[in-house]
Amino acid sequence: MSKPRPDAPRLVVQSLSRSYGGVRVVSDLSLVVEAGQVTCLLGPSGCGKSTTLRMIAGVETPDQGRILIDGAEVFGPTTHTPPEARGVGLMFQDFALFPHLTVAGNIAFGLRRDGTQRMARVDALLEKVNLSGFGDKHPHQLSGGEQQRVALARALAPRPRVMLMDEPFSGLDNRLRDGIRDATLDLLKDEGAAVLLVTHEPNEAMRMADEIALMRAGLIVQKGAPYNLYNAPIDRAAAAFFSDVNVIAGTSRGALTQTPFGVFLTPGHADGTPVHIVIRPQHLKIDFDRAGRGPNPTPQDGTAARGIVTRARFLGYESLVEFKMDFDGSALTAAVPGVFLPKVGTPLWLMIRRDRCFVFAG
């Protein structure tokens, strides 16, 4: 292992690849994570997220590539630093606490200091995770949320330079998850480690990440701030990964595409190219003005189109109303804040926010 450099990024991954039985699981993956930064590897199951994490930790050997921590190479053509010497913390979804050890014993397990220093670090972490007074308890005496916080404290106890987290919140009750995620994020920022978090949940990535690396079939297909990935997706699949979407199919002719909502500009697509105009349900608006019950549509909403209600559901914070469009029989869904449950068969006029649409090749 080469010497660390204080001016280097905390974690650098260059052209990392891994295959199993001739099948490429991770392909030419590169990323940089600075100290204090949270980066999420986001993608569906089987896309290579956990394999990437294991290679960085040192428990899986890449076929090629380099891994550097603080500028020091821990894996490369001539380097393979063992996991325990990399300064990396690991946290998994099953917590993996030692049942025969107390909470304090679990947290102190990886510390090599003398007794006084070890217990001072343990006590400080117990306070940070709001478990002061729990040191003498055993894991079976704790709730799932408390066990998660102990696992976090244990992973952070040796002050790792890089913190790797593989779906650490998936086993928690939904009611606890948001609060524990927020508390975890605060503690991680306070400790200053570079954090690489694996998740398949876009809401979790949006909530926790400074940067998201969206993975698909072993590749990072798009990388950037959560706002940018949500509002400027690279393709239809990327848009659909972050939320439900409506897809309006058409054909580009003369850089124009005819839709139920009038003609759309589709520059850059050759004549005869199938295109998909993608819009999220919250940007498909019911034109209450035509029904005599609401405000005038804004200019960017363009042409209205009529649809027949096929289903309406109330979700507590919004209603989802599904339509069959008169224009071509296609199905579209609108999200309406609050309670709005029109009867099946009701005709309504719809508008779309053109400035919220994405146009992709079909």
DRENFIVO-887226 format. One line per field, with one value per residue (C-alpha): residue number from 0; x, y, z. Coordinates in steps of 0.25 Angstrom, whole numbers. Layout:
BEGIN
i <- c(NUM_...)
c1 <- c(X_...)
c2 <- c(Y_...)
c3 <- c(Z_...)
***
This chain:
BEGIN
i <- c(0_1_2_3_4_5_6_7_8_9_10_11_12_13_14_15_16_17_18_19_20_21_22_23_24_25_26_27_28_29_30_31_32_33_34_35_36_37_38_39_40_41_42_43_44_45_46_47_48_49_50_51_52_53_54_55_56_57_58_59_60_61_62_63_64_65_66_67_68_69_70_71_72_73_74_75_76_77_78_79_80_81_82_83_84_85_86_87_88_89_90_91_92_93_94_95_96_97_98_99_100_101_102_103_104_105_106_107_108_109_110_111_112_113_114_115_116_117_118_119_120_121_122_123_124_125_126_127_128_129_130_131_132_133_134_135_136_137_138_139_140_141_142_143_144_145_146_147_148_149_150_151_152_153_154_155_156_157_158_159_160_161_162_163_164_165_166_167_168_169_170_171_172_173_174_175_176_177_178_179_180_181_182_183_184_185_186_187_188_189_190_191_192_193_194_195_196_197_198_199_200_201_202_203_204_205_206_207_208_209_210_211_212_213_214_215_216_217_218_219_220_221_222_223_224_225_226_227_228_229_230_231_232_233_234_235_236_237_238_239_240_241_242_243_244_245_246_247_248_249_250_251_252_253_254_255_256_257_258_259_260_261_262_263_264_265_266_267_268_269_270_271_272_273_274_275_276_277_278_279_280_281_282_283_284_285_286_287_288_289_290_291_292_293_294_295_296_297_298_299_300_301_302_303_304_305_306_307_308_309_310_311_312_313_314_315_316_317_318_319_320_321_322_323_324_325_326_327_328_329_330_331_332_333_334_335_336_337_338_339_340_341_342_343_344_345_346_347_348_349_350_351_352_353_354_355_356_357_358_359_360_361)
c1 <- c(0_6_6_-7_-7_-15_-19_-25_-40_-44_-48_-45_-49_-44_-49_-53_-58_-63_-68_-74_-74_-71_-83_-79_-85_-78_-72_-62_-67_-61_-65_-59_-64_-59_-58_-71_-79_-90_-91_-102_-100_-115_-121_-129_-125_-114_-108_-95_-96_-92_-81_-75_-76_-69_-58_-55_-56_-45_-54_-56_-44_-47_-42_-36_-36_-31_-36_-29_-32_-26_-18_-11_-14_-21_-24_-17_-8_2_-5_-16_-17_-25_-38_-34_-23_-31_-38_-51_-64_-75_-90_-100_-115_-115_-106_-98_-97_-90_-101_-91_-86_-92_-95_-82_-75_-80_-76_-62_-59_-51_-43_-29_-27_-25_-37_-39_-38_-47_-58_-57_-59_-71_-78_-76_-83_-94_-97_-97_-107_-116_-113_-106_-109_-110_-96_-99_-111_-110_-114_-127_-132_-132_-142_-138_-136_-127_-119_-117_-111_-102_-97_-94_-87_-78_-75_-71_-63_-49_-51_-51_-47_-58_-71_-78_-93_-101_-116_-114_-129_-136_-140_-146_-161_-165_-169_-155_-147_-148_-144_-132_-127_-127_-120_-110_-107_-104_-95_-87_-86_-80_-70_-65_-64_-66_-79_-83_-97_-104_-119_-130_-139_-139_-146_-135_-124_-131_-132_-118_-108_-100_-98_-105_-98_-110_-106_-111_-105_-92_-90_-92_-102_-103_-97_-99_-107_-121_-128_-121_-124_-138_-140_-131_-131_-122_-133_-147_-143_-135_-148_-156_-147_-149_-165_-176_-177_-187_-181_-188_-183_-181_-173_-164_-166_-160_-155_-169_-178_-193_-199_-212_-208_-204_-191_-178_-164_-155_-142_-130_-139_-139_-152_-159_-152_-161_-161_-166_-171_-170_-177_-179_-193_-192_-190_-202_-213_-228_-233_-244_-247_-253_-262_-265_-258_-244_-233_-230_-218_-205_-199_-188_-199_-203_-214_-224_-228_-240_-240_-250_-247_-245_-240_-238_-231_-228_-214_-216_-207_-212_-222_-218_-227_-226_-231_-233_-230_-240_-229_-223_-228_-215_-215_-210_-210_-211_-207_-216_-213_-224_-237_-242_-250_-258_-267_-262_-267_-266_-260_-250_-240_-225_-213_-199_-187_-179_-167_-167_-167_-155_-154_-146_-144_-154)
c2 <- c(0_14_26_34_48_58_66_54_50_40_29_28_16_14_5_-6_-19_-33_-45_-58_-70_-61_-52_-37_-33_-19_-13_-1_6_19_29_38_41_52_52_56_53_42_35_25_14_13_2_-11_-24_-31_-18_-20_-10_-20_-26_-12_-10_-23_-20_-7_-14_-24_-36_-38_-37_-29_-34_-21_-6_2_6_17_23_36_35_22_10_-2_-10_-9_-17_-20_-17_-24_-18_-27_-23_-20_-10_-2_7_3_2_-8_-8_-18_-20_-31_-23_-36_-32_-42_-48_-52_-38_-26_-14_-8_-20_-20_-6_-8_-20_-14_-4_-7_4_2_0_15_20_9_12_27_24_14_24_36_27_22_37_40_29_32_19_24_14_3_-2_-14_-19_-30_-30_-38_-28_-17_-13_-13_1_1_-11_-3_9_-1_-7_8_11_-2_1_16_12_11_24_18_27_21_16_5_2_-9_-7_-3_1_-9_-18_-6_-3_8_17_16_17_32_36_26_30_45_42_33_44_54_44_41_55_58_47_52_38_37_29_19_15_4_4_0_11_24_31_27_31_45_47_43_45_57_50_38_28_21_7_-3_-16_-14_0_14_20_34_41_54_62_56_68_67_52_54_66_62_47_41_32_27_16_26_35_23_18_30_31_26_32_33_30_36_29_36_37_49_55_68_70_69_59_58_55_56_69_75_75_74_79_67_72_63_51_47_45_33_31_26_35_34_47_44_52_49_47_60_68_63_73_72_84_88_101_93_87_101_98_104_113_116_107_114_116_105_95_96_87_80_66_58_45_36_32_17_17_26_23_31_30_39_50_50_43_35_36_27_31_25_36_38_42_28_19_21_20_32_34_48_50_61_66_63_55_55_42_44_33_23_27_42_50_60_69_68_77_74_83_83_89_76_66_58_53_41_32_20)
c3 <- c(0_-4_5_7_2_10_-3_-10_-11_0_-9_-24_-32_-46_-57_-48_-54_-49_-56_-51_-60_-73_-69_-66_-53_-52_-64_-65_-52_-48_-37_-27_-13_-4_11_17_4_3_-11_-13_-23_-28_-36_-37_-31_-39_-45_-38_-26_-15_-23_-25_-10_-7_-17_-10_4_-1_1_-14_-24_-36_-50_-53_-49_-37_-23_-16_-2_2_-11_-6_-15_-8_-21_-34_-44_-33_-20_-12_2_12_16_31_26_17_27_22_31_27_30_25_25_35_45_49_63_72_81_92_94_101_93_98_95_81_79_85_77_66_75_78_89_104_113_116_102_97_107_105_90_93_102_92_81_90_93_78_74_86_94_106_117_108_108_117_109_99_84_87_97_87_76_61_61_73_67_55_63_70_57_52_64_63_49_52_65_58_51_37_25_16_21_12_15_8_9_24_26_18_30_38_40_31_42_48_35_32_46_47_33_37_50_43_32_43_50_37_33_48_46_33_26_11_10_-1_1_-7_-9_-19_-13_-20_-9_0_-9_-11_4_7_-4_-8_-21_-28_-37_-45_-49_-59_-63_-57_-62_-56_-67_-60_-48_-42_-31_-28_-33_-47_-48_-45_-54_-65_-67_-77_-83_-81_-72_-63_-62_-58_-48_-39_-41_-48_-62_-74_-87_-100_-112_-126_-138_-141_-155_-159_-144_-140_-133_-132_-119_-112_-106_-120_-127_-119_-124_-125_-131_-133_-137_-152_-160_-156_-143_-132_-120_-105_-98_-84_-73_-58_-53_-44_-57_-64_-60_-60_-67_-58_-65_-76_-66_-60_-47_-47_-51_-66_-71_-73_-86_-85_-83_-98_-104_-96_-99_-94_-86_-79_-65_-63_-49_-37_-24_-11_-5_7_1_-13_-22_-35_-46_-58_-72_-86_-96_-107_-117_-118_-106_-99_-83_-75_-60_-53_-39_-32_-18_-7_-10_-24_-28_-40_-45_-55_-69_-65_-77_-73_-81_-78_-80_-79_-74_-86_-78_-70_-82_-86_-100_-103_-115_-115)
***
